[in-house]
Amino acid sequence: MVNYLLMIVASVAGIVVLDEDPSSVSPQEWILFAVMAYSTVGLLRKLQEFIRDNT
């Protein structure tokens, strides 16, 4: 679960660093957004599994 959190934080940091023009989105930002979305889904699945196993 920590890996997913670190990927989300790294993606957000990368988007902030790569954001040169606030009026448009670069391809690199889209890739980092996809990584962030993938990590969020993975984190939610792990949390759901953790809750299911501990109830």
C-alpha positions in Angstrom: 0.0 0.0 0.0 2.9 2.3 0.7 4.1 1.9 -2.9 0.7 3.1 -4.2 0.9 6.1 -1.9 4.4 7.0 -3.0 3.4 6.7 -6.7 0.5 9.1 -6.1 2.8 11.6 -4.4 5.5 11.3 -7.0 2.9 11.8 -9.8 1.5 14.9 -8.1 5.0 16.3 -7.6 5.8 15.5 -11.3 2.7 17.2 -12.5 3.5 20.3 -10.5 7.1 20.4 -11.7 6.2 19.8 -15.4 3.3 22.4 -15.4 4.9 25.1 -17.5 1.7 26.4 -19.1 -1.4 26.3 -16.8 -3.8 26.7 -19.8 -2.8 23.4 -21.4 -1.9 19.8 -20.4 1.3 18.3 -21.8 1.6 14.6 -22.7 3.9 14.0 -19.7 1.2 15.3 -17.4 -1.3 13.0 -19.0 1.0 10.0 -18.4 1.5 11.1 -14.8 -2.2 11.5 -14.4 -2.7 7.9 -15.7 -0.1 6.6 -13.2 -1.9 8.5 -10.4 -5.3 7.0 -11.5 -3.8 3.5 -11.7 -2.2 3.9 -8.2 -5.5 5.2 -6.7 -7.4 2.2 -8.0 -4.8 -0.2 -6.7 -4.8 1.5 -3.3 -8.5 1.3 -3.1 -8.5 -2.4 -4.0 -5.8 -3.1 -1.3 -7.8 -1.1 1.3 -11.0 -3.0 0.4 -9.1 -6.3 0.7 -7.6 -5.2 4.0 -11.0 -4.3 5.4 -12.6 -7.5 4.1 -9.9 -9.6 5.8 -10.1 -7.8 9.1 -13.8 -7.8 9.6 
